[in-house]
Amino acid sequence: MPRTAVVFDLFNTLVPGADAARDRVLEEMAAVVGVDPAAFVRAHHESWPDRLVRWGAAETVRILSGRLGARPSDAAVARALRLRFDLGARLLADVTPATLDALDTLRAGGYRLALISNTTAETAELWPATALARRFDAAVFSPQAGAAKPDPPIYRAAADRIGVRPEGCWFVGDGADRELAGAAAVGMAVIRTTEFQDTDPAWPGESVASLAELVTRLT
């Protein structure tokens, strides 16, 4: 079957993951809601499975604060959320012209583009206003889908939204959350990218060092 679509991961594939910046903001949020910064960062990391598919942004702040013995006011939660949303907007805006050009070239070459992201609620809310969003035919975020990579439903949801069978898709990602194996399991052809982070160096399949190299490979 000819492959007519490319399905991308988001963080560390199209934009940097910025883990250190995320932790700094979490420490600032902890100060706002009145809990220990290191404990809040740790609790945030440990809650990743819940934040992926179940909790909203405000719910996350309240639940984690409560676990650490605090009951922040509505105003404090709102201030903490502003920090988180401001970071999310900065991360999504940190896309290079070369990446945008690569996406434009793929679309001009006839590929349909979809996005699958294991992320949290604020990213899904911020996405429509980004320069990236305008390049994609569909985007599937784990909080909205109720499923996360590497589970098959989220890959199939992306393929369904662009009207292409999984076997007709390339999947491009850095490899976090076992996403490459998940894509291969539903029939997508997989290309690992190492542009921002070499997340899954043991992956035995094809890889590229940049999206410019991906364009050369696919066009």
C-alpha positions in Angstrom: 0.0 0.0 0.0 1.4 3.4 -0.9 2.0 5.7 2.1 0.1 9.0 1.7 0.3 10.4 5.2 2.8 11.3 7.9 1.9 11.1 11.6 4.1 13.1 13.9 4.9 13.1 17.6 5.1 16.6 19.1 7.7 17.1 21.8 11.3 16.3 20.9 10.1 15.7 17.4 8.7 19.0 16.2 9.7 21.2 19.2 12.1 20.6 22.1 10.8 18.8 25.1 12.4 21.4 27.5 12.3 19.1 30.6 14.5 21.5 32.7 12.3 24.5 31.9 9.2 22.4 32.8 10.6 21.6 36.2 11.6 25.2 36.9 8.0 26.3 36.3 6.7 23.5 38.5 8.8 24.9 41.3 7.3 28.3 40.7 3.9 26.8 40.8 4.6 25.1 44.1 5.5 28.4 45.7 2.2 29.9 44.5 0.1 27.1 46.0 2.2 26.8 49.1 3.9 23.4 48.9 7.5 22.1 48.9 8.9 22.7 45.3 10.9 19.4 45.2 7.9 17.4 46.4 5.6 19.1 43.9 8.0 18.3 41.0 8.2 14.7 42.1 4.5 14.3 42.6 3.9 15.9 39.1 6.3 13.4 37.4 4.7 10.5 39.3 1.2 11.5 38.2 2.1 11.3 34.4 -0.3 8.4 33.6 -3.3 10.3 35.2 -2.4 13.6 33.6 -2.1 12.0 30.2 -5.7 10.8 30.0 -7.8 11.8 33.0 -7.0 15.0 34.8 -7.5 18.6 33.5 -5.0 21.4 34.2 -6.8 22.9 37.3 -7.6 19.4 38.6 -3.9 18.5 38.5 -2.9 21.5 40.6 -5.6 20.8 43.2 -5.0 17.1 43.4 -1.2 17.3 43.7 -1.5 20.2 46.2 -3.9 18.2 48.3 -1.6 15.2 48.3 1.1 17.5 49.7 -1.2 18.9 52.4 -2.3 22.2 50.9 -5.7 23.5 49.9 -4.9 26.5 47.6 -7.5 29.1 46.9 -9.1 29.5 43.5 -7.0 32.6 43.0 -3.8 30.7 43.8 -4.7 27.9 41.4 -5.4 30.4 38.7 -2.0 32.0 39.2 -0.3 28.6 39.1 -2.1 27.7 35.9 -1.0 30.9 34.2 2.6 29.9 34.8 1.9 26.5 33.3 0.0 27.9 30.3 2.6 30.6 29.6 5.3 27.8 29.5 3.1 25.7 27.2 2.7 28.6 24.8 6.5 29.3 24.8 7.2 25.6 24.1 4.8 25.4 21.2 6.1 28.6 19.7 9.7 27.2 19.8 9.4 25.8 16.4 12.1 26.5 13.8 11.5 27.9 10.3 13.2 24.7 9.0 10.6 22.6 10.7 7.7 24.6 9.3 9.3 24.5 5.8 9.6 20.7 6.1 5.9 20.4 7.0 4.9 22.7 4.2 7.0 20.7 1.7 5.4 17.4 2.7 2.0 18.9 2.4 2.8 20.4 -1.0 4.0 16.9 -2.0 0.6 15.5 -1.4 1.0 14.0 2.1 -1.7 14.4 4.7 -0.3 15.3 8.1 -1.5 14.2 11.5 -0.2 14.7 15.0 -0.4 12.4 18.0 0.8 13.7 21.4 1.1 12.2 24.8 0.6 15.4 26.6 -1.5 17.2 29.2 -4.6 19.3 28.9 -3.0 22.7 28.5 -1.1 21.7 25.4 -4.4 20.6 23.7 -6.0 23.9 24.6 -3.1 26.0 23.3 -2.6 24.0 20.1 -5.2 25.6 17.8 -3.5 29.1 18.0 0.0 27.8 17.0 1.8 28.1 13.7 2.2 24.3 13.8 -1.6 23.7 14.0 -2.1 25.3 10.6 0.1 22.7 9.0 -1.8 19.7 10.2 -5.0 18.0 8.9 -5.7 16.4 12.3 -4.3 16.4 15.8 -5.0 13.8 18.5 -4.1 14.6 22.1 -4.1 11.9 24.8 -6.4 13.9 27.2 -9.0 14.3 24.6 -8.7 10.8 23.1 -8.7 9.1 26.5 -5.8 6.9 25.3 -2.1 7.4 25.0 0.8 6.0 23.0 1.8 3.2 22.7 -1.9 2.0 22.9 -3.4 1.2 19.4 -6.5 3.4 19.7 -4.7 6.7 19.6 -2.8 5.8 16.4 -6.0 4.5 14.8 -7.8 7.7 15.8 -5.2 9.8 14.0 -5.4 7.7 10.8 -9.2 7.7 10.9 -9.3 11.5 11.1 -7.2 11.9 8.0 -9.0 9.1 6.1 -6.0 6.9 5.7 -5.4 3.3 7.0 -2.6 2.9 9.4 -0.7 0.9 6.8 -0.7 4.0 4.6 1.0 6.2 7.2 4.6 7.0 8.2 5.1 7.6 11.9 7.8 10.0 12.9 8.9 10.4 16.6 11.8 10.5 19.0 10.7 7.3 20.7 9.4 8.4 24.1 6.7 6.3 25.7 7.5 3.3 23.4 5.7 5.2 20.7 7.7 3.7 17.8 6.8 0.1 18.7 3.2 1.2 19.2 3.1 2.7 15.7 4.7 -0.4 14.1 2.2 -2.6 15.9 -0.7 -1.0 14.1 1.0 -1.2 10.7 2.6 2.2 10.4 6.1 2.5 8.9 8.3 4.1 11.5 11.1 6.7 11.2 12.9 7.7 14.4 14.1 11.3 14.7 17.1 12.3 16.8 17.0 16.1 16.1 16.3 17.1 19.6 17.0 14.1 21.7 18.2 10.5 21.1 15.4 9.0 23.2 15.3 5.5 21.9 18.8 4.6 20.7 18.1 0.9 20.7 15.3 1.2 18.0 16.5 -1.0 15.2 14.7 0.8 12.4 15.3 3.8 10.2 16.2 7.1 11.7 16.8 10.7 10.6 18.8 13.5 12.2 16.4 16.3 11.1 13.1 16.9 9.5 15.0 18.3 6.4 16.5 14.8 6.1 13.0 13.3 6.5 11.8 15.4 3.6 14.6 14.2 1.4 13.7 10.6 2.4 10.0 11.0 1.6 9.8 13.2 -1.4 
